[in-house]
Amino acid sequence: MQSLLESLYYGHVIPEEQLVPKDPMYRKKGRELSEKIQAWKKKLSSDEFAELEVLLDLQQQIQSMEITAAFTYGFKLGAVMIIEIHLDHGVGHIANHDDE
């Protein structure tokens, strides 16, 4: 079995593909969005709907960038926190403080 680091190196760890919110409303909201898009498809001409699809694609691209930024920031923040803990106190120091 590969380590996490090896899996990351070989491209087997792809957080974006594993991300499925556990919120029970997620699937419901997804269905609701699909239904609304289909309703607009019926209301608009094919040219107008194509323009709407371009707009929705742009929104999705922006959201993807925001999610990527949030992920990288969170990862860096977590790494800095771990470094700070080990540089300032070390694991042994933390264990001693828990007893106080």
Buried (B, 14 or more C-beta within 10 A) or exposed (E): EEEEEEEEEEEEBEEEEEEEEEEEEEEEEEEEEEEEEEEBEEEEEEEEBEEBEEEEEEEEEEEEEEEEEEEEEEEEEEEEEEEEEEEEEEEEEEEEEEEE
